[in-house]
Amino acid sequence: MNQYCVGIDVGGTSVKCGIFTYNGVLLDKWEVMTRKAENGKYILPDVAEELKKHLDEKTISYEDIAGIGIGVPGPVEPDGHVRVAVNLGWKDIYPARIMRELMGGRIPCAVGNDANVAALGEMWQGGGRGFQNMMMVTLGTGVGGGLILNGKIVAGAHGAGAEIGHIHVREVEGERCACGGMGCLEQVASATGIVKEAERFLRMFKEPSSLRIYGKALTAKIVCDAAKEGDQLAYLSLDLSMRSLGIVLAQVSMVADPEIFVIGGGVSRAGSFLLDLIRKHYEEYTPILEKKAELVLATLGNDAGIYGCARLMLEKD
Amino acid sequence: MNQYCVGIDVGGTSVKCGIFTYNGVLLDKWEVMTRKAENGKYILPDVAEELKKHLDEKTISYEDIAGIGIGVPGPVEPDGHVRVAVNLGWKDIYPARIMRELMGGRIPCAVGNDANVAALGEMWQGGGRGFQNMMMVTLGTGVGGGLILNGKIVAGAHGAGAEIGHIHVREVEGERCACGGMGCLEQVASATGIVKEAERFLRMFKEPSSLRIYGKALTAKIVCDAAKEGDQLAYLSLDLSMRSLGIVLAQVSMVADPEIFVIGGGVSRAGSFLLDLIRKHYEEYTPILEKKAELVLATLGNDAGIYGCARLMLEKD
């Protein structure tokens, strides 16, 4: 019994679902549209309905399920309370309790922040496999983080654990970040930040660059590709973006000192080229560390969340 | 039985020792000179000899001692190995094993880094009492830190946990830190850093200041006192030093998100005036936090170490 666990990664557009064996093999995965109407009250019932079908199809009985883990895009309080998840319309709900009831009260459920569970997923079956102390960094539209120490998520006393996207890292920054701060890492090293930085370079310097033809259509991928291909302006601006990230990872080492950093998110598709840039700066700002943390790429892509949600249930103690 | 625990805080000049009841009452304390000759091989035997005398005097039998905790000025590996403690001359030793043997093999012993055990002490009976997630910041000759999450010390995978003194915080810094880096927090916000910052202000600005008469005799205490008394140059330079500390504490919140920061060390004697300066900047750089961490002063002074060492033994699980 308890041979399976279920991961439910709730996102603003779709809910990713997966059934796993207890040792991390993904048996089945599917997506459910996120119905945000009426404060997102249909989201979990929709998921439960589909989940029941998939369990029936696979003839998996409820008794054989260790639990259902749910990832939420927003802060989750230690008791599982979600005060607000803006992308879902949720306010003041306990998603684990609701899911438990929807499944007939027979399956244990737990809830976690989506960035944190993604970190757990990468530690379980991804780039951080074999480590107990790691930080996952997600370079997407924003910069997210998930910190795991001694195998446990560090959610933080105010839900700000591993919110590294909002670390103040740049003194000379004229624009405000969405959080209200100025000079946040996210403003420099997210996909959006990488583009902004490149645009700044294009304005500041007159040198020719393959980036100039794109205008408003410039993306982080284009900047990374051009930098790889030797475009000087693209390289210098990306290098500066990754310097900020390197400095922040060095700070993380001087606070929580993880064994490994796992870099994921869309931007990380730039691969080892990007990793080398980050590592160069990380090492420059950790002279005190004789042995440095490792830097690796995430391997689970968009599935990290469902892996982590499933693992959440095996983590319970 | 197990009514007592012993704390041994090994420093470069003296070893502080204390006998505690299991619930944190300090019954007896004394100091032993640190004999650094022959790679510090006499330090622990000297301590053990004195400890036996004190236990005899108090007629405390070994069976009634839960354990002896030892604090070491240097990194301690997870297995208790101390690769090097420069201030003691120690190289490649296991202090807890040695102490255990010296006491007849009957008392459990453990070892921890001195900054970390001081944090544990403040959590047990000092400024952080009642909290399980805290960071202690020691503003002395350097800037030290000790991070505790869920009641446990975060030592870090490479012994760099809470080494916040070496977080890169200032981009425009011409001098090198002892760690090899540039722009470390310690260069700005330690007692030494506060003096350097004030000296810089005195050179940069021509305004009158009560600090000018001191020349080479300027100390952090003089800077803090003058700032309190309204000396503009002293205030502005101290404010800038504490801004760097505030930024770093904000970073810590965005990584480990503790409930409370406990500020200790010689500089913290400047009291609530200093605390208010730090808090002002900390709050400015945590706009994302609706609820902020508390900032309080340490209360145990130089005894924090022995409290924490003693507590180290009760922490074992």
Contacts between the chains, C-beta under 8 A, distances in Angstrom:
chain1	res1	chain2	res2	distance
A	133	B	156	7.9
A	133	B	157	5.0
A	147	B	255	6.7
A	147	B	256	7.3
A	149	B	149	6.8
A	149	B	154	6.3
A	150	B	152	7.9
A	152	B	150	7.9
A	154	B	149	6.3
A	154	B	256	6.1
A	154	B	257	7.5
A	155	B	257	7.7
A	156	B	133	7.9
A	156	B	253	7.8
A	156	B	256	6.7
A	156	B	257	2.5
A	156	B	258	7.9
A	157	B	133	5.0
A	157	B	257	5.3
A	157	B	258	6.1
A	157	B	259	4.2
A	157	B	293	7.0
A	158	B	253	7.5
A	158	B	257	5.5
A	158	B	289	5.5
A	158	B	290	7.4
A	158	B	291	5.1
A	158	B	292	7.5
A	158	B	293	7.2
A	159	B	257	7.3
A	160	B	253	5.7
A	160	B	254	5.8
A	160	B	257	4.3
A	160	B	286	7.9
A	160	B	288	6.6
A	160	B	289	5.6
A	161	B	255	7.3
A	161	B	256	6.4
A	161	B	257	4.5
A	162	B	254	7.7
A	162	B	255	6.4
A	163	B	254	4.7
A	163	B	257	7.6
A	163	B	288	6.4
A	164	B	254	5.8
A	164	B	255	6.5
A	166	B	254	5.7
A	166	B	287	8.0
A	166	B	288	4.7
A	167	B	250	7.5
A	167	B	251	5.0
A	167	B	254	4.9
A	167	B	255	7.7
A	168	B	247	5.7
A	168	B	250	6.3
A	168	B	251	7.2
A	168	B	285	4.8
A	171	B	171	6.3
A	179	B	287	5.4
A	179	B	288	4.1
A	180	B	287	3.4
A	180	B	288	7.0
A	181	B	285	6.6
A	181	B	287	4.8
A	181	B	288	6.9
A	247	B	168	5.7
A	248	B	251	7.9
A	250	B	167	7.5
A	250	B	168	6.3
A	251	B	167	5.0
A	251	B	168	7.2
A	251	B	248	7.9
A	251	B	251	5.3
A	251	B	255	7.1
A	252	B	255	5.4
A	253	B	156	7.8
A	253	B	158	7.5
A	253	B	160	5.7
A	254	B	160	5.8
A	254	B	162	7.7
A	254	B	163	4.7
A	254	B	164	5.8
A	254	B	166	5.7
A	254	B	167	4.9
A	255	B	147	6.7
A	255	B	161	7.3
A	255	B	162	6.4
A	255	B	164	6.6
A	255	B	167	7.7
A	255	B	251	7.1
A	255	B	252	5.4
A	255	B	255	4.5
A	255	B	256	5.7
A	256	B	147	7.3
A	256	B	154	6.1
A	256	B	156	6.7
A	256	B	161	6.4
A	256	B	255	5.7
A	256	B	256	5.8
A	257	B	154	7.5
A	257	B	155	7.7
A	257	B	156	2.5
A	257	B	157	5.3
A	257	B	158	5.5
A	257	B	159	7.3
A	257	B	160	4.3
A	257	B	161	4.5
A	257	B	163	7.6
A	258	B	156	7.8
A	258	B	157	6.1
A	259	B	157	4.2
A	285	B	168	4.9
A	285	B	181	6.6
A	286	B	160	7.9
A	287	B	166	8.0
A	287	B	179	5.4
A	287	B	180	3.4
A	287	B	181	4.8
A	288	B	160	6.6
A	288	B	163	6.4
A	288	B	166	4.7
A	288	B	179	4.1
A	288	B	180	7.1
A	288	B	181	6.9
A	289	B	158	5.5
A	289	B	160	5.6
A	290	B	158	7.5
A	291	B	158	5.1
A	292	B	158	7.5
A	293	B	157	7.0
A	293	B	158	7.2
